Amino acid sequence: EGIENPPFEVVDDCWSVNDTEGPWYPNEKFGDMKKLATEIKAMGVRPGIWLRPLHNKDTAITSEMRILGGGEKLYLDPTHPDTKAYIRADIERIREWGYELIKHDFSTYDMGIVPNESHNQLSDFIKGNRHFYDRTKTTATIVKNLYKTIQNAVGDAEVIGCNTFGHLVAGIHSAQRVGNDTSGRSFEWTRKQGVNSMMRLPQNETFFNVDPDCAAFTEKVDPNLNLDFLEVCAITGMTTLASVTPGILTDEQISRINKIF
């Protein structure tokens, strides 16, 4: 409490009616998202939220608004004018709820630019005769325009790009996830993906604020290793995030997290 730069409390996936897919309205577990944002602010922190803007099951979305060719046609085409308006409305609604940080995810996969075989539905999607509505622009321009659409819609809020292209995010979003997920099951995975993201430090506060993902505190990971990782993030000025399982840390460890923030 009382620090000059209050941290964010970021709501991750599972808040929407379709779990990790749109439409981006809350499920019954979360209820009133504006009320939740107010409750988060009352804790002395700032509300943030996650979404996947291009993966959407909304039946009101026309086929012309989806990327053409292959797959289950769940993916929005960011070059279609109606899609741009739809995404902008999603972001503006979340901002109206009171969220001051928006983390958008998976646009690399959902546009079919980066193959991810763990998502079976993308195999045919990538191999198919896929093309965008607007065939006059390069993929790089299309990606940048999507990021700009999101950034313009948030107003003065912060944006973290995740599974986004860092060199295209630069100069648009304030932060960028630069590695794969860290882990609450194995610190070796956190060392590989999070600690090793420190190699991107030359980009920090030059292209964007570098986000190496969170220190994930669970019963399966040595808390002191996570505390060291979290402290390195803070000392270097990188994005500093902690996901803490309730009730597993000592008062001394919680005090150290407070000092780190």
N, C-alpha and C positions, 0 to 999 in steps of 0.2 A: 504493500500500500504506500501511496505517496511518492512513488518514483516519477521522474520527469517523463519517461517513455514507457507508459503502461503496456504490458504484453497483450497479445491477442489470445482469445479463446476461440479456436477454429473448429466448427462443426464439420466433421468429415462426411464421407458418403453414408448412405442408409437413412437419410432424412426425407428423401423424396418418395412419392407414391410408387415408383418402380425401382426402388433401391438405388442402383447406380445408373439409371437411365431416366430421361425425362418422360412426361412433362414435369417441370420443376416446381411442384407444389408439395406441401408437406404431407407425410402419412399420418395416421392417427396417433402414433407414438409421440410425434413431435408437436402436432397441433398447430397452434398459433405461432408462427415464426417471428412475427413482430414482437409478441409478448416475450418470447425466448431471448431475443436480442436485448430487450429492456432489462430482463433478469441478469443477463451476462454483464451488461454495463453496471448494474447495481453491485456487482462483485468487485468493481474497480478495474476491470479489464475491458478490452475492446472486442466486439463480436466480429468473427470472421466465418466464412462458409466455403464449402467445396461444391463444384458442379462439373458436369461433363456436357458441354453445350451442344455438341454435334451428334450425340447418341440419344434418340428421342422416339418414344412409342406413341406420341400423341396422334390419335386418328384424325385430328383436324388438319394435320400437315399434308399437303397435296404431294403427289408423286413427283411433280415438277420441282418441288423444293428439296428433293433428295438426290444424292449422287447417282448418276445413271450407270447401269451396267453391273450385274452380279450381286451376290450377297442377299441379305434379307431386306435391303432397302430401309434400314433403320437410321441411316446416316444422312445428316442434313448437308446440303450443298451450300457452302458459304458464299458462292458467287451469285446465287439467285436473289433478286431484290427482296422477295417475300421472306426468305430465310434470314437475311440480314435484319429485317424488321422484327422477326420472331425472336432472334437471339438478343437483339437490343432490348426488347420488351422483357425478356427473362431477367437480364442483368439489372435493368431499371427497377423491376419489381423487387428484386432481392435488396437493392440499395434502399428502396422505400421502406422495406422491413427494418432497416437500420444496421445492416452489416457493413463494416468499414474495411474489410479485407475480403477479396474474392479470389479463390484459387480455382483456376479452370484447368481441366485435365484431358488427356488422351486425344487431342486434335490430330497428332501425328498419325495415330492408328486409324482414327475415324475418317480421315480423308484418304486412307489407303496408301499413304506415302511411305510409312514404315511398316513392314510386315510383322505381325505378332502371331505366331502359330498357336499360342496358348488360347487365342480367341478363335475358335474353330470357324465361326461364321465369316471371318475375314479371309480365309483361304480362297474361296471362290470369288470373293469381292475384289481381291487384288489381281487375280488372274483374269478376271472378266474384262469385258470391253468397257472399262470405266472411263468416264470423262465428266467434266464439270459443265454446268449450264453455260457459263461464259468460257468459250474456247479461245478467246483472244488474249488471255493473260497467262503469264508463266505461273508455275506452281508457287514459286517464292513470293510473287506479288499477291497471289490469292491468300497465302498464309499470312502475310503481313497485314493485308486488309482485314482479315478476320481478327487479328490481335488488336488492330486499331478500332474496329467496331466495338469490341469488348471494353477497351480502355476508355473510349469516348463515352460509353454508357455508364461507367462507374463514377464519373465526376471526379471528386477529390479522394476517392477511396484508393487503397493499395491493391495491386494485383500481383499474384504469383502465378507464373506459367509453369505447368508440370506436364511432362511429355509434350513439350513445345520446343521449337528450334531456337537455341540460345542466340545465334547470330542474327536471327530475325526478330526475336524479342527485344534485343538491345535497342535502347532509345525509346521503347514503347512501354513495357511493364517495369515495375520497380524491383521485382525479384524473379528468380528463375531457379527451379529445381535442376541441378546439374548432374545428378546420379540416380541410380535405381533406388528402390525402397531400402531403408534400413530395417532392422529386425528386432522384435521382442522375444525371439526364440534363440538366436545365436549372435553373440557379439562379433564373431568373425565376419558375419555378413555385414554388420554395421561398420566394422573396420574397413571392409572391402569397398562398400558403397558410400559410406558417410565420411569416415576419416580420410580416405583416399581422395575425396572430393576437394580436399584442401589444395590439391594441385591446381585448382581453378582460381585460387586466390588473386592472381594478377587481374582477373576480370572483375573482382569485387569492387563495387562502387565506381566502375569504369563502364562496363556494359550494363550492369544491374547489380542488385544485392544477391550474392550467391547463396542458394539454399541447398545444404547437403542432406536434407531430411532430418527427421527428429531423433532425439535420444529416447528410445522406447523402453521405459522402465516396467519390467515384469518380474515375476518370481524366477524366470528362467535365465535372467541375465544379471551379471555382477553389477550392482548399482554404482559402485565406485568407478568402473570403466565408463559407464554412461555419463556419470558426473564429470569425468575428465573430458569426454567428448563434448559435452554441453559447454563446459568452460572454455575449451579451445574455440568453439564457435563464437562465444561472446567476446573473447579476447581479440580475435581477428576481425570482428565486426561482421561476420557472416550471419545469415538468418539463424536465429537461435530458438529451436523448438523442442519441447519436451512432451511426451505422451506418458502419463504416469498412472499406473494401475492404483486405484485408491487403497490405502491401508497397508501398503507394503514397505514404505520408507520410514526411517526413524525421524524423530524431530530434528536431529542434527543434519540428516541428509536433506530434509525439506528446507532447513535454514540455508544450507549451501546452495540449493536451487534458487532461493530468493535472492541470495547475494549475486549469483551468476546473472540473473535477470537485471 
